[in-house]
Amino acid sequence: MSGFTAFHYQDGELFAEAVPLKQIAAEFGTPCYVYSRSALTQAFQAFDTAFANRDHLICYAVKANSNLAILNVLAKLGSGFDIVSGGELQRVLLAGGDPRKTVFSGVGKTTDEMRQALAARILCFNVESEAELAALNQVAQSMQTVASVSLRVNPDVDAKTHPYISTGLKENKFGIPMTEAARIYQSAHQYPHIRFTGLDCHIGSQLTEIDPFTQASSKVLGLLGTLQSQGLQIEHLDLGGGLGIRYRDETPPSIADYVATLCANTRTIKQKLLIEPGRSLVGNSGILLTRVEYLKHTPAKNFAIVDAAMNDLMRPALYQAYHAILPVAQNPADTKNYQVVGPVCETGDFLGHDRALSLDTGDLLAVMSAGAYGMSMSSNYNTRPRAAEVMVDQEKIHVIRQRETLAQLVAGERILDE
């Protein structure tokens, strides 16, 4: 149960804070995402406290989980935000987030998104190509304003994570090569509606070792020194996010050790430090609650067919990711080795393979560590309405997203007129 402190057993029954999960299932149905406000708060405060002696801004990576209630909780704690789309910007604003604490990342910003962000007066654009820089300059000119920019550099550092979420190697689509960045910074006179204010890098997600962070920061600090020697005034250094969490047996650095390393690596500079944590804030703050519909025993395998599927939690199918799966009510009977699968018509529709569980039809299961990249990556594949979401705050249960309905799914569709 390490890493799941907000979710705990009491007399053989799994709770979220002070609420039994079976109560949530009875009131709101399954599948259902359940989040702990205290876990989210404690994770943010761990970052903030670790940075206590350093000028800093924590910019939550909205893509990890973009529910308005989660964004609002973080905004009230003083969080900034890292966005990758105009839609995420609108979510931040609707949730009460501060645009002056918001950075806009991503390789494919459209001109419409640039206009939205400039109108909102965000803190900074993390620009990832010269073509994007030229487009942003034109948009800012048309709005008679100046865009604050940080170039996202690609340090060519192996994050030692899943290749789909590794972003700091030279073959990845992200960032500007280190060898080109200094030249682009020096070309500021070509972009009169751009003001270079920062320097940024991000090497990937779910990092479980400290060394890649150290390698990346060392390379970025070398570039920062070059830029300062050339007379450029860089106000902040954005070291990205990517700190991993424990899903199974990983041993990622603690938040305190991670921040201490960043601070130690940058002790000789005065620039404000920005980081962009996502998974490490919300990952272990949420679970996916699901119910066993059928047990199917074959000569080859035992299947627990549950009502959650790959459309609800894509990570196992997409990344072959492991999530612990726990019974909501502990059963002392003998266990069997189960494949925990959903009802979607894909062999890849699974939540977990080879899990030792003692199950009956109708039992509830909790898929752990599902707070990040769960609901935010969910879909309507097989015309399945998306799950409900609730947030637990001690003994209180707040519905933060109603279960989607079929009427909502088809509302924008039209049958052809004859």
Buried (B, 14 or more C-beta within 10 A) or exposed (E): EEBBEBBEBEEEBBBBBEBBBBEBBEEBBBBBBBBBBBBBBBBBEBBBEBBEEEEBBBBBBBBBBBBBBBBBBBBEBEBBBBBBBBEBBEBBBEBEBBBEBBBBBBBEBEEEBBBBBBEBEBBBBBBBBBEBBBBBBBBBBEBEEBBBBBBBBBBBBEBBBBEEBBBBBEEBEBBBEBEBBBEBBBEBEEBEBBBBBBBBBBBBBBBBBBEBBBBBBEBBBEBBEBBEEEEBEBBBBBBBBBBBBBBEEBEBBEBEEBBBBBBEBBEEBEBBBBBBBBBBBBBBBBBBBBBBBEBEEEEEEBBBBBBBBBBBBBBBBBBEBBBBBBBBBEEEEEEBEBBBBBBBEBEEBBBBBEBEBBBEEEBBBBBBBBBBBBBBBBEBBBEBBBBBBBBBBEEEBEBBBEBBEEEEBEEEEEEEEE
